[in-house]
Amino acid sequence: MLTNLQFQILKRISPGAPDCCSGSTYEGKSKLATLMGEDIFRQIAGKVIIDFGCGEGAEALEMALKAEDAQGRLYATSAESFMLRPRS
């Protein structure tokens, strides 16, 4: 936990909100294909995939929809369970 002094130092060094984690790098692109290569969806077809900490599940859903065959399984879990709902 930060002390007040540590917090004040950090605010002085970086007064604005960081934009490094905004997701804008992947805007209009597949985050998975950008990070793991265009071949990722062919590679995971037919496999069991577990996505721990999936948040809202955007990448998990993309994997489920773009994998070439429906024989695989995808499990996604998040500490924020209200973000997820089962899909058939």
Rosetta silent file (secondary structure, phi, psi, omega in degrees, C-alpha in Angstrom):
SEQUENCE: MLTNLQFQILKRISPGAPDCCSGSTYEGKSKLATLMGEDIFRQIAGKVIIDFGCGEGAEALEMALKAEDAQGRLYATSAESFMLRPRS
SCORE:     score description
SCORE:     0.000 S_00000001
   1 L     0.000  136.980 -177.975    0.000    0.000    0.000 S_00000001
   2 L   -79.474  140.136  172.062    1.349    3.415   -0.898 S_00000001
   3 L   -79.863  166.210  179.499    2.017    6.005    1.764 S_00000001
   4 H   -59.397  -40.783  179.349    0.807    9.532    1.166 S_00000001
   5 H   -62.320  -46.125  179.180    4.390   10.651    0.395 S_00000001
   6 H   -60.846  -42.048  178.845    4.859    7.876   -2.179 S_00000001
   7 H   -61.653  -45.198 -179.366    1.528    8.775   -3.767 S_00000001
   8 H   -63.626  -39.363  177.820    2.451   12.465   -3.980 S_00000001
   9 H   -63.272  -46.324  179.646    5.823   11.625   -5.591 S_00000001
  10 H   -63.247  -40.032  178.004    4.154    9.420   -8.188 S_00000001
  11 H   -64.264  -34.338  178.955    1.537   12.083   -8.956 S_00000001
  12 H   -72.072  -39.562 -179.680    4.307   14.658   -9.480 S_00000001
  13 H   -68.826  -41.960 -176.361    6.285   12.335  -11.781 S_00000001
  14 L  -135.837   84.073 -173.958    3.237   11.301  -13.799 S_00000001
  15 L   -72.175  -25.803 -177.545    0.310   13.678  -13.259 S_00000001
  16 L   -93.507  166.260  175.769   -1.939   12.368  -16.041 S_00000001
  17 L   -70.856  139.919  179.942   -3.702    9.085  -16.430 S_00000001
  18 L   -68.726  142.331  176.096   -1.585    6.561  -18.339 S_00000001
  19 L  -106.508    5.164 -177.359   -2.646    5.852  -21.892 S_00000001
  20 L   -70.300  -18.970 -176.820   -0.424    2.795  -22.230 S_00000001
  21 L  -116.280   25.501 -175.972   -3.237    0.434  -21.225 S_00000001
  22 L   -77.763  -18.327 -176.843   -6.109    1.977  -23.144 S_00000001
  23 L    87.483   -0.300 -176.527   -6.308   -0.835  -25.709 S_00000001
  24 H   -64.349  -22.470  177.859   -5.934    1.633  -28.590 S_00000001
  25 H   -60.526  -32.784 -175.430   -3.053   -0.435  -30.010 S_00000001
  26 H  -100.248    5.841 -177.264   -5.547   -3.154  -30.955 S_00000001
  27 L   -58.812  122.826 -179.527   -8.338   -0.897  -32.186 S_00000001
  28 L    78.009    6.082 -179.600   -9.774   -2.437  -35.340 S_00000001
  29 L  -129.528  164.235  173.407   -7.415   -5.435  -35.038 S_00000001
  30 L   -82.499  120.532  177.691   -7.445   -8.796  -33.336 S_00000001
  31 H   -61.620  -42.059 -179.589   -5.488   -8.541  -30.087 S_00000001
  32 H   -62.966  -46.756 -179.696   -4.823  -12.282  -30.190 S_00000001
  33 H   -66.292  -35.650  178.946   -3.545  -12.260  -33.787 S_00000001
  34 H   -65.502  -44.711 -176.799   -1.415   -9.181  -33.079 S_00000001
  35 H   -81.669  -34.018 -170.687    0.243  -10.727  -30.012 S_00000001
  36 H  -114.444   -3.562  179.471    0.368  -14.391  -31.017 S_00000001
  37 L   101.206  151.602 -177.319    0.430  -14.332  -34.812 S_00000001
  38 L   -62.313  -20.501 -175.594   -2.207  -14.645  -37.501 S_00000001
  39 L   -84.268   -1.588 -172.464   -2.020  -18.450  -37.279 S_00000001
  40 H   -56.883  -39.919 -175.224   -3.296  -18.615  -33.677 S_00000001
  41 H   -70.484  -34.403  174.675   -6.863  -19.604  -34.525 S_00000001
  42 H   -68.382  -38.229 -178.458   -5.772  -22.541  -36.702 S_00000001
  43 H   -66.415  -31.155 -177.362   -3.378  -23.654  -33.943 S_00000001
  44 H   -93.037   -7.068 -179.413   -6.078  -23.759  -31.255 S_00000001
  45 L   -57.189  130.187  177.447   -8.728  -25.509  -33.363 S_00000001
  46 L    80.030    2.311 -177.641   -9.841  -28.719  -31.670 S_00000001
  47 L  -100.184  164.405  171.529   -7.931  -27.985  -28.455 S_00000001
  48 E   -92.766  121.986 -178.069   -9.066  -27.375  -24.894 S_00000001
  49 E  -115.744  134.150  174.922   -8.378  -23.732  -24.056 S_00000001
  50 E  -121.598  121.250  179.320   -8.552  -22.241  -20.558 S_00000001
  51 E  -108.907   98.866  177.929   -8.524  -18.456  -20.255 S_00000001
  52 E   -83.342  134.949  178.248   -7.835  -17.489  -16.639 S_00000001
  53 L    71.122   43.606 -173.009   -8.604  -13.886  -15.769 S_00000001
  54 L   -77.793   -6.548 -179.843  -10.543  -13.256  -18.958 S_00000001
  55 L    62.274 -124.421  179.648  -12.286  -10.124  -17.690 S_00000001
  56 L   -77.253  -11.016  174.818  -15.216   -9.441  -19.981 S_00000001
  57 L    87.588   17.736 -177.079  -14.185  -12.394  -22.137 S_00000001
  58 H   -60.504  -45.434 -179.398  -13.551  -10.589  -25.435 S_00000001
  59 H   -71.563  -36.719  177.015  -10.521  -12.710  -26.359 S_00000001
  60 H   -61.533  -44.175  178.671  -12.207  -15.909  -25.143 S_00000001
  61 H   -64.775  -40.889  177.986  -15.206  -15.177  -27.324 S_00000001
  62 H   -61.504  -42.266  177.915  -12.964  -14.380  -30.288 S_00000001
  63 H   -61.777  -43.820 -178.803  -11.167  -17.724  -29.844 S_00000001
  64 H   -64.190  -38.676 -176.249  -14.471  -19.580  -29.673 S_00000001
  65 H   -80.152  -31.573 -173.289  -15.854  -17.880  -32.778 S_00000001
  66 H   -99.282  -12.482  177.624  -12.744  -17.962  -34.980 S_00000001
  67 L   -61.774  141.650 -169.421  -11.299  -21.402  -34.257 S_00000001
  68 L   -68.610  -24.822  177.575  -11.711  -23.489  -37.408 S_00000001
  69 L  -133.263  161.940 -175.369  -13.678  -26.369  -35.928 S_00000001
  70 L   -95.245   11.130 -176.919  -16.193  -26.766  -33.159 S_00000001
  71 L   -79.553  -18.092 -179.758  -14.617  -29.887  -31.631 S_00000001
  72 L   -79.669  175.396  178.093  -12.511  -27.959  -29.115 S_00000001
  73 E  -129.866  144.334  176.887  -13.584  -26.592  -25.770 S_00000001
  74 E  -129.380  127.242  176.401  -13.016  -23.168  -24.276 S_00000001
  75 E  -118.140  133.760 -179.973  -13.313  -22.372  -20.583 S_00000001
  76 E  -129.318  137.177 -179.860  -13.045  -18.803  -19.333 S_00000001
  77 E  -138.042  146.558  179.496  -12.929  -17.646  -15.741 S_00000001
  78 L  -144.324  147.230  175.951  -12.690  -14.285  -14.064 S_00000001
  79 L   -65.301  -24.878  178.286  -12.631  -13.092  -10.473 S_00000001
  80 L   -93.483   77.125 -172.440  -15.340  -10.672  -11.550 S_00000001
  81 H   -61.748  -23.205  179.015  -17.996  -13.329  -12.122 S_00000001
  82 H   -65.900  -16.387 -178.640  -20.676  -10.739  -12.901 S_00000001
  83 H   -78.950  -18.996 -173.550  -18.824  -10.070  -16.184 S_00000001
  84 L  -111.690  153.189  170.552  -19.408  -13.585  -17.521 S_00000001
  85 L  -146.040  146.638 -178.350  -22.429  -15.620  -18.394 S_00000001
  86 L   -64.229  144.933  174.993  -22.595  -19.153  -19.775 S_00000001
  87 L  -125.067  147.402  178.199  -23.019  -19.597  -23.508 S_00000001
  88 L  -104.865    0.000    0.000  -24.100  -22.747  -25.289 S_00000001
